[in-house]
Amino acid sequence: MTTEHTTLSKSATNRISRRGLLFNSLGMTLSATAVALLAGHPRLSRAASDEKADDAANDVRILSTALAAEREAVAAYQLGAESDLLEPPVLQVAVQFQGHHKEHADLLADTIRKLGGEVAAVPAQYNFPVEKLHNQRDVLTFAAGLERGAVSAYAGAVPLFANRDLSAAAASILADEAMHWAVLRQALGLDPVPGAFFS
């Protein structure tokens, strides 16, 4: 796991309300909840606390969806690796990409736990189109489709996190998925970067 991911995952445990920070004359930082309690407004403190809990729960839902997709990618690359359809250099890249997805999944699961969420069990099996995988090109096309879907999913998730550290982590994973997609397109003889903007 990279230092960046380690830092991001640690910071995810120290969430700060997205309503911002208030500074007193001594320069100390107080959360909105603490300020409301000190000011004698328990209703406001409860509202801020409830909002924070709602934000965390929403972040956990997004992370859980991302974790499910990463686990699916790990299983898909395993399927490709065991298919005997990949030439050795391509197999090496597929195993490398699978390793990236395993790292993503580990980080996501760890972050879900640190936010107080429950990590779902890994599905026993996936409904992959095995009957359509007859050669290396079929496997690469299948993998490229999954990577493109991952790019799209992370692009949609980044602005939805209440915790901006989680947005940064998701953007980092998105960049990795985009590189996977570009490499697979190149291997298929397609333009690796088909446009200036992802659509």
C-alpha positions in Angstrom: 0.0 0.0 0.0 1.4 3.4 -0.9 2.2 6.1 1.6 -0.5 8.3 0.0 -3.2 5.6 0.6 -2.0 4.9 4.1 -2.3 8.6 4.9 -5.7 8.9 3.3 -7.0 5.9 5.1 -5.8 7.2 8.5 -7.3 10.6 7.9 -10.6 9.0 7.1 -10.8 8.0 10.7 -10.5 11.6 11.9 -13.5 13.0 10.0 -14.3 16.7 10.2 -17.7 18.1 9.7 -18.1 19.5 6.1 -19.7 22.6 7.6 -16.1 23.7 8.2 -14.0 24.6 11.1 -14.4 27.4 13.7 -11.4 28.9 15.3 -11.4 30.6 18.8 -9.1 33.4 19.9 -6.4 30.8 20.9 -6.4 29.3 17.5 -7.9 26.0 18.7 -10.2 24.1 16.3 -13.7 23.2 17.4 -16.3 21.2 15.5 -19.8 22.5 14.9 -21.1 20.0 17.5 -18.7 21.2 20.2 -19.5 24.9 19.5 -23.2 24.1 19.8 -22.7 22.3 23.1 -20.6 25.1 24.6 -23.2 27.6 23.5 -25.9 25.7 25.3 -27.8 24.6 22.2 -28.1 20.8 22.5 -30.6 20.7 19.6 -28.0 22.2 17.3 -25.4 19.9 18.6 -27.7 16.9 18.0 -28.5 18.1 14.5 -24.8 18.5 13.7 -24.0 15.1 15.2 -26.9 13.5 13.2 -25.7 15.2 10.0 -22.2 13.9 10.6 -23.6 10.4 11.2 -25.7 10.6 8.0 -22.6 11.8 6.1 -20.5 8.9 7.4 -23.3 6.4 6.6 -23.6 7.7 3.1 -19.8 7.6 2.6 -19.8 4.0 3.8 -22.5 3.1 1.2 -20.4 4.6 -1.6 -17.3 2.8 -0.3 -19.2 -0.5 -0.1 -20.4 -0.2 -3.7 -16.8 0.6 -4.8 -15.5 -2.4 -2.8 -18.0 -4.7 -4.5 -16.7 -3.5 -7.9 -13.1 -4.0 -6.9 -13.8 -7.5 -5.8 -15.5 -8.2 -9.0 -12.5 -6.9 -10.9 -10.2 -9.2 -8.9 -12.4 -12.2 -9.8 -12.5 -11.2 -13.4 -8.8 -11.0 -13.7 -8.5 -14.3 -12.0 -10.9 -15.8 -14.6 -8.7 -14.3 -17.4 -5.5 -15.7 -15.8 -6.9 -19.2 -15.5 -8.4 -19.2 -18.9 -5.2 -20.3 -20.7 -6.1 -17.7 -23.4 -3.5 -15.1 -22.5 0.0 -15.0 -23.9 2.7 -14.8 -21.1 3.4 -11.0 -21.4 -0.4 -10.2 -21.4 -0.9 -12.6 -18.5 1.8 -10.7 -16.6 0.0 -7.4 -17.0 -3.3 -8.9 -16.1 -1.9 -10.3 -12.8 -0.4 -6.8 -12.1 -3.7 -5.1 -12.7 -5.4 -7.7 -10.5 -2.9 -6.8 -7.7 -3.9 -3.2 -8.0 -7.5 -4.1 -7.6 -6.7 -6.2 -4.5 -4.9 -3.2 -3.0 -7.9 -1.0 -3.8 -10.2 -3.5 -2.2 -8.1 -3.8 0.9 -8.0 0.0 1.3 -11.7 0.3 0.8 -12.5 -2.5 3.3 -10.2 -1.0 5.9 -11.7 2.4 5.5 -15.3 1.1 5.8 -14.3 -0.6 9.1 -12.7 2.6 10.4 -15.8 4.5 9.6 -17.8 2.0 11.7 -19.3 0.2 8.7 -19.7 -3.5 8.1 -17.8 -5.1 5.2 -19.9 -7.5 3.2 -18.7 -11.0 2.5 -17.1 -11.8 -0.9 -19.7 -13.4 -3.2 -19.2 -17.0 -3.8 -19.3 -16.5 -7.6 -19.9 -13.9 -10.3 -22.0 -14.1 -13.4 -19.3 -13.6 -15.9 -19.9 -14.2 -19.7 -17.5 -17.2 -19.7 -19.2 -18.6 -22.8 -18.1 -15.5 -24.8 -14.4 -15.8 -23.9 -12.8 -17.7 -26.8 -9.5 -16.0 -27.2 -7.1 -13.3 -25.8 -9.0 -10.5 -27.6 -12.3 -11.6 -25.9 -10.6 -11.5 -22.5 -9.0 -8.1 -23.1 -12.3 -6.7 -24.4 -14.1 -8.0 -21.3 -11.5 -6.5 -19.0 -11.5 -3.2 -20.8 -15.2 -3.0 -20.4 -14.9 -3.5 -16.6 -12.2 -0.9 -16.3 -14.2 1.6 -18.3 -17.1 1.0 -16.0 -14.9 1.5 -13.0 -13.6 4.9 -14.3 -17.2 6.0 -14.8 -18.3 4.8 -11.3 -15.4 6.5 -9.5 -15.9 9.7 -11.6 -19.5 9.7 -10.3 -18.5 8.9 -6.7 -15.8 11.5 -6.2 -18.1 14.5 -5.7 -20.6 12.6 -3.6 -18.3 12.0 -0.5 -18.9 14.2 2.5 -15.3 13.5 3.6 -13.1 15.2 1.0 -10.2 12.9 1.9 -12.3 10.0 0.6 -12.9 12.0 -2.6 -9.1 12.4 -3.0 -8.6 8.6 -2.4 -11.3 7.8 -5.0 -9.8 10.1 -7.5 -6.5 8.4 -7.0 -8.1 5.0 -7.7 -10.0 6.5 -10.7 -6.6 7.5 -12.2 -5.3 4.0 -11.8 -8.4 2.5 -13.4 -8.1 5.0 -16.3 -4.5 3.8 -16.9 -5.7 0.2 -16.9 -8.4 1.0 -19.5 -5.9 2.9 -21.7 -3.4 0.0 -21.6 -6.1 -2.5 -22.5 -7.3 -0.4 -25.4 -3.8 -0.1 -26.7 -3.4 -3.9 -26.4 -6.6 -4.3 -28.5 -5.2 -2.0 -31.2 -7.6 0.8 -30.2 -6.8 4.4 -29.5 -5.8 4.3 -25.8 -7.1 7.8 -25.2 -10.1 8.3 -27.5 -11.0 11.8 -26.5 -10.0 14.8 -24.4 -12.9 14.2 -22.0 -14.3 10.9 -20.6 -17.8 10.2 -21.6 
